[in-house]
Amino acid sequence: MDDKRPKGKRVTINDIARISGYSKTAVSFAFNDPSRISSKTCATILKVAEELGYYPDPLARKFSLQRHESIGFLLPQDIHYSFQNPYIMQVVEGIGSVCQQYGNTLTLIPPINESVIEAVRCAAVDGLITQGMSIEMEILESIRRRNIPFVTIDGIPSSDMPSITIDDHEAACTMMSKVLEYGHTEIAIIGLSEVSYDKHATETIQRARLEGYRKALRQYGLDLNSPSIRLHTTETTLDEGRNIATQLLESDRRPTCVVSMSDIVAIGCILQFTENGIAVPAEISVVGFDNIIEASYILPPLTTIDQPAAEKGRLAAKMLFSIIHGTPPIEKHVTIPHKMILRESLVRI
């Protein structure tokens, strides 16, 4: 065999075909679709390839199969912010676990030159999972023009847009109702920055949650525009939570409760308050949204809304693979149950 090995160049399927005595088509089948040739033929070809030290070219293999064997996750913010949000990382974990089961890679897709539309155009993937996409966003048209399967997590879907979500409106209403029940009316709401897909969408998860807060506030004669209710928005990172907390401490009208749409921001607030000598929850209560692992570790433990991020990722990936393989799921829209986790960071006043 040694005298037949190509000298000084990469081994190709032409070499394997020549030495094994089988056609290039049979060699291709041995690596890409063994069921189309006999087990004896396949074993012979693979043995020759091993002896020659052949490694299949992944790009050539994908071209032959006419698929990329990779799923794309469209990051809702730049990598810098997305990677600092434990909720997003748990979603990635869930998606990745299913990709492993199917023998696919997971491609994380941030904006290209601040354009998510350009990122979608260039993505070498067989399907996409998006975070927080609504039916009116420009990105949706780009995905459809590529005729690429997709599923959205935490989106505002249309009837034909596969989705995995919770009832954000009801979850937010539940949380705000509990805060008000505990006597808090001086409230700082910390919302999320808009996703990078479209800054001008009228239907987003943040707006759904705000409407939930509004519903609860009205029951107490308050509104989002009431003087005692202040709304802030921020990126979902620990440092941004600290920055918001500093602003609240410097304001003329300090809230008695911070209601955050993100656990990691709420945790940043708790850390900053504590470091500045402000007792949580004795002087300021803090509540979050997500129930990330860190929410139960922070002191005091964080009151929050539990939404299973990793499970969302798993269900979205399973749904996407079903679509790719030509067996669309019977249920196109899956709403996962949520629940409020009452911990020590919220007290009555």
C-alpha positions as CSV (number, residue, x, y, z in Angstrom):
1,M,0.0,0.0,0.0
2,D,2.9,2.4,0.8
3,D,4.1,2.5,-2.8
4,K,0.6,3.5,-4.0
5,R,0.2,6.4,-1.5
6,P,0.3,9.8,-3.2
7,K,3.6,11.6,-2.4
8,G,3.6,15.1,-1.1
9,K,-0.1,15.8,-1.7
10,R,-3.4,15.4,0.0
11,V,-5.2,12.0,-0.5
12,T,-8.4,12.4,-2.5
13,I,-11.3,10.1,-3.3
14,N,-9.7,9.6,-6.8
15,D,-6.8,7.9,-5.0
16,I,-9.2,5.7,-3.0
17,A,-11.2,4.8,-6.1
18,R,-8.0,3.9,-8.0
19,I,-6.5,1.7,-5.3
20,S,-9.8,0.1,-4.1
21,G,-11.0,-0.6,-7.6
22,Y,-14.4,1.0,-7.0
23,S,-15.9,4.1,-8.6
24,K,-15.7,7.6,-7.1
25,T,-19.5,7.4,-6.7
26,A,-19.1,4.3,-4.6
27,V,-16.4,6.0,-2.5
28,S,-18.7,9.0,-1.9
29,F,-21.5,6.6,-0.8
30,A,-19.1,4.9,1.6
31,F,-18.6,8.2,3.5
32,N,-22.0,9.9,2.9
33,D,-24.6,7.3,2.4
34,P,-23.4,3.7,3.2
35,S,-26.9,2.2,2.8
36,R,-26.5,2.6,-1.0
37,I,-23.7,0.1,-1.3
38,S,-23.0,-3.3,0.1
39,S,-21.4,-3.7,3.5
40,K,-18.5,-5.5,2.0
41,T,-17.8,-2.7,-0.5
42,C,-18.1,-0.1,2.2
43,A,-15.7,-1.9,4.5
44,T,-13.1,-2.3,1.7
45,I,-13.3,1.4,0.7
46,L,-13.0,2.6,4.3
47,K,-10.1,0.2,4.9
48,V,-8.2,1.7,1.9
49,A,-9.1,5.2,3.1
50,E,-7.7,4.5,6.6
51,E,-4.5,3.0,5.2
52,L,-4.0,6.0,3.0
53,G,-4.6,8.4,5.9
54,Y,-7.6,10.0,4.1
55,Y,-9.7,12.6,5.9
56,P,-12.9,13.8,4.1
57,D,-13.0,17.4,3.2
58,P,-16.0,18.7,5.3
59,L,-16.9,21.4,2.7
60,A,-16.9,18.8,-0.1
61,R,-19.0,16.5,2.0
62,K,-21.5,19.2,2.7
63,F,-21.7,20.1,-1.0
64,S,-22.3,16.5,-1.9
65,L,-25.0,16.1,0.7
66,Q,-26.5,19.5,-0.2
67,R,-26.7,20.5,3.5
68,H,-24.5,22.2,6.0
69,E,-25.2,19.9,9.0
70,S,-25.3,23.0,11.2
71,I,-28.1,24.9,12.9
72,G,-27.8,28.6,13.4
73,F,-28.8,30.6,16.5
74,L,-29.4,34.2,15.7
75,L,-28.1,36.2,18.7
76,P,-30.5,38.9,19.9
77,Q,-27.6,41.3,20.7
78,D,-23.9,41.6,19.9
79,I,-21.8,38.8,21.2
80,H,-20.4,41.1,24.0
81,Y,-23.9,41.4,25.5
82,S,-25.3,38.0,24.6
83,F,-22.5,36.1,26.2
84,Q,-23.0,38.0,29.5
85,N,-26.6,37.0,29.7
86,P,-26.9,33.7,31.5
87,Y,-30.5,33.2,30.2
88,I,-29.2,33.3,26.6
89,M,-26.4,30.9,27.4
90,Q,-28.9,28.4,28.9
91,V,-30.9,28.7,25.7
92,V,-27.7,27.9,23.7
93,E,-27.1,24.9,26.0
94,G,-30.5,23.5,25.2
95,I,-30.1,24.0,21.5
96,G,-26.6,22.6,21.5
97,S,-27.7,19.4,23.3
98,V,-30.2,18.6,20.5
99,C,-27.7,19.4,17.8
100,Q,-25.3,16.9,19.3
101,Q,-28.0,14.2,19.2
102,Y,-28.5,14.9,15.5
103,G,-24.8,15.0,14.7
104,N,-25.0,18.7,13.8
105,T,-22.9,21.7,14.8
106,L,-24.4,24.8,16.3
107,T,-23.5,28.1,14.7
108,L,-23.9,31.3,16.8
109,I,-24.8,34.2,14.4
110,P,-24.2,37.8,15.6
111,P,-24.9,40.8,13.5
112,I,-22.4,41.5,10.6
113,N,-21.5,45.2,10.5
114,E,-24.5,45.8,12.8
115,S,-26.8,44.1,10.3
116,V,-28.6,40.9,11.3
117,I,-30.1,40.8,7.8
118,E,-26.6,40.5,6.3
119,A,-25.8,37.8,8.9
120,V,-28.8,35.8,7.8
121,R,-27.8,36.1,4.1
122,C,-24.3,34.8,4.8
123,A,-25.2,32.0,7.3
124,A,-24.1,28.5,6.2
125,V,-26.8,26.7,8.1
126,D,-29.7,24.3,7.4
127,G,-32.1,26.1,9.7
128,L,-32.4,29.1,12.1
129,I,-33.5,29.6,15.7
130,T,-34.2,33.2,16.5
131,Q,-34.7,35.0,19.9
132,G,-37.5,37.5,20.4
133,M,-38.6,37.9,16.7
134,S,-42.0,39.3,15.8
135,I,-44.0,39.0,12.6
136,E,-43.3,42.6,11.4
137,M,-39.6,42.6,11.7
138,E,-37.6,43.1,8.5
139,I,-35.4,40.0,9.3
140,L,-38.4,37.7,8.8
141,E,-38.6,38.6,5.1
142,S,-34.9,37.9,4.7
143,I,-35.3,34.4,6.3
144,R,-38.3,33.6,4.0
145,R,-36.4,34.7,0.9
146,R,-33.7,32.2,1.7
147,N,-36.5,29.6,2.1
148,I,-34.8,28.4,5.2
149,P,-36.7,26.7,8.1
150,F,-36.8,28.6,11.3
151,V,-38.3,28.6,14.8
152,T,-38.5,31.6,17.2
153,I,-38.0,31.6,20.9
154,D,-39.7,34.3,23.0
155,G,-41.2,35.8,19.8
156,I,-44.5,37.4,18.8
157,P,-45.4,34.8,16.1
158,S,-47.9,34.8,13.2
159,S,-50.0,31.7,12.7
160,D,-47.4,30.1,10.4
161,M,-44.3,31.0,12.5
162,P,-43.2,28.1,14.7
163,S,-42.6,29.3,18.2
164,I,-41.6,28.4,21.8
165,T,-42.5,30.8,24.5
166,I,-44.3,31.5,27.8
167,D,-47.2,33.9,28.4
168,D,-45.0,37.0,29.0
169,H,-48.0,39.2,29.5
170,E,-49.5,37.0,32.2
171,A,-46.1,36.4,33.9
172,A,-45.4,40.1,34.1
173,C,-48.9,40.8,35.5
174,T,-48.4,38.1,38.1
175,M,-45.1,39.6,39.3
176,M,-46.3,43.2,39.4
177,S,-49.5,42.1,41.3
178,K,-47.3,40.5,44.0
179,V,-45.1,43.6,44.3
180,L,-48.2,45.8,44.7
181,E,-49.8,43.4,47.1
182,Y,-46.8,43.8,49.3
183,G,-47.4,47.5,49.5
184,H,-44.9,48.9,47.0
185,T,-46.0,51.8,44.9
186,E,-42.6,53.6,44.4
187,I,-41.4,51.2,41.7
188,A,-38.5,51.3,39.2
189,I,-39.1,49.0,36.2
190,I,-36.0,48.0,34.3
191,G,-36.8,46.8,30.8
192,L,-34.7,45.2,28.1
193,S,-33.0,46.9,25.2
194,E,-34.6,46.2,21.8
195,V,-33.3,43.1,20.0
196,S,-30.9,43.8,17.1
197,Y,-33.3,42.4,14.6
198,D,-35.4,45.5,14.3
199,K,-35.4,48.6,16.4
200,H,-38.9,49.7,15.2
201,A,-41.1,46.7,15.8
202,T,-44.3,47.5,17.6
203,E,-44.8,44.0,19.0
204,T,-42.0,42.7,21.2
205,I,-41.6,40.6,24.4
206,Q,-40.7,43.8,26.3
207,R,-44.0,45.4,25.2
208,A,-45.9,42.3,26.2
209,R,-44.4,42.4,29.6
210,L,-45.1,46.1,30.0
211,E,-48.7,45.5,29.2
212,G,-48.7,42.9,31.9
213,Y,-47.3,45.4,34.4
214,R,-49.8,48.0,33.2
215,K,-52.7,45.6,33.8
216,A,-51.6,44.9,37.4
217,L,-51.0,48.6,38.1
218,R,-54.4,49.7,37.0
219,Q,-56.0,47.5,39.7
220,Y,-54.2,49.8,42.2
221,G,-55.1,53.0,40.4
222,L,-51.6,53.4,38.9
223,D,-50.2,53.4,35.4
224,L,-46.8,53.3,33.7
225,N,-47.0,57.1,33.4
226,S,-47.7,57.6,37.2
227,P,-45.1,59.7,38.9
228,S,-44.2,56.9,41.3
229,I,-43.5,54.5,38.4
230,R,-40.2,55.0,36.5
231,L,-39.2,53.0,33.5
232,H,-35.5,52.3,32.5
233,T,-34.1,50.1,29.8
234,T,-30.6,48.5,29.7
235,E,-28.6,45.7,28.2
236,T,-28.9,42.4,30.1
237,T,-25.5,42.3,31.9
238,L,-24.4,42.4,35.5
239,D,-22.5,45.6,35.0
240,E,-25.5,47.3,33.4
241,G,-27.5,46.3,36.5
242,R,-24.9,47.9,38.7
243,N,-25.1,51.1,36.6
244,I,-28.8,51.3,36.8
245,A,-28.7,50.7,40.6
246,T,-26.2,53.7,40.9
247,Q,-28.7,55.9,39.0
248,L,-31.5,54.9,41.2
249,L,-29.5,55.7,44.4
250,E,-28.7,59.1,43.0
251,S,-32.3,59.9,42.0
252,D,-34.4,62.3,44.1
253,R,-37.1,59.7,44.4
254,R,-35.7,56.4,45.4
255,P,-37.9,53.4,44.7
256,T,-38.9,50.9,47.4
257,C,-38.9,48.1,44.8
258,V,-37.0,47.4,41.6
259,V,-38.8,45.2,39.0
260,S,-36.4,43.9,36.4
261,M,-37.2,42.0,33.3
262,S,-33.8,40.2,33.6
263,D,-32.4,38.3,36.6
264,I,-28.8,39.2,35.8
265,V,-29.7,42.9,35.8
266,A,-31.6,42.4,39.1
267,I,-28.5,40.6,40.6
268,G,-26.3,43.5,39.5
269,C,-28.7,45.9,41.3
270,I,-28.5,43.8,44.5
271,L,-24.7,43.8,44.5
272,Q,-24.5,47.5,43.9
273,F,-27.1,48.4,46.6
274,T,-25.3,46.1,49.1
275,E,-21.9,47.6,48.4
276,N,-23.3,51.1,48.9
277,G,-24.8,50.2,52.3
278,I,-28.4,49.8,51.1
279,A,-30.0,46.7,52.7
280,V,-31.9,44.5,50.3
281,P,-34.8,43.9,50.9
282,A,-35.2,46.0,54.1
283,E,-34.6,49.3,52.3
284,I,-35.2,48.3,48.6
285,S,-36.8,45.1,47.4
286,V,-35.7,43.6,44.1
287,V,-37.4,41.1,41.8
288,G,-36.3,39.6,38.5
289,F,-37.4,37.5,35.5
290,D,-35.9,34.2,34.2
291,N,-34.9,32.2,37.3
292,I,-31.3,31.6,36.2
293,I,-29.2,29.5,38.4
294,E,-27.5,32.5,40.0
295,A,-30.9,33.8,41.2
296,S,-31.0,31.3,44.1
297,Y,-27.3,31.9,45.0
298,I,-27.3,35.7,45.4
299,L,-27.9,37.1,48.9
300,P,-30.8,37.6,49.4
301,P,-32.1,35.0,47.0
302,L,-34.0,36.6,44.2
303,T,-37.8,36.6,43.7
304,T,-38.3,35.9,40.0
305,I,-40.4,34.4,37.2
306,D,-39.3,30.9,36.3
307,Q,-39.1,30.2,32.6
308,P,-36.9,27.2,31.7
309,A,-34.4,28.6,29.2
310,A,-32.6,25.4,28.4
311,E,-35.9,23.6,27.8
312,K,-37.0,26.4,25.4
313,G,-33.8,25.8,23.5
314,R,-34.3,22.0,23.4
315,L,-37.9,22.2,22.3
316,A,-37.0,24.8,19.6
317,A,-34.2,22.7,18.2
318,K,-36.3,19.5,18.2
319,M,-39.1,21.4,16.3
320,L,-36.6,22.8,13.8
321,F,-35.1,19.4,13.1
322,S,-38.6,18.0,12.6
323,I,-39.2,20.7,10.0
324,I,-35.9,20.1,8.3
325,H,-36.5,16.4,8.0
326,G,-39.9,16.9,6.5
327,T,-42.1,16.0,9.5
328,P,-43.5,19.3,10.7
329,P,-44.7,19.2,14.3
330,I,-48.5,18.9,14.9
331,E,-48.3,21.7,17.4
332,K,-46.7,24.7,15.8
333,H,-46.9,27.1,18.8
334,V,-45.7,25.7,22.2
335,T,-46.4,27.8,25.3
336,I,-44.4,26.6,28.3
337,P,-45.8,27.0,31.8
338,H,-44.2,29.6,34.0
339,K,-44.4,30.2,37.7
340,M,-43.4,32.9,40.2
341,I,-40.6,31.9,42.6
342,L,-41.1,33.9,45.8
343,R,-37.8,34.4,47.7
344,E,-36.3,36.7,50.3
345,S,-35.5,39.7,48.0
346,L,-39.1,40.9,48.1
347,V,-40.8,42.0,51.4
348,R,-43.9,43.8,52.6
349,I,-43.7,47.4,53.6
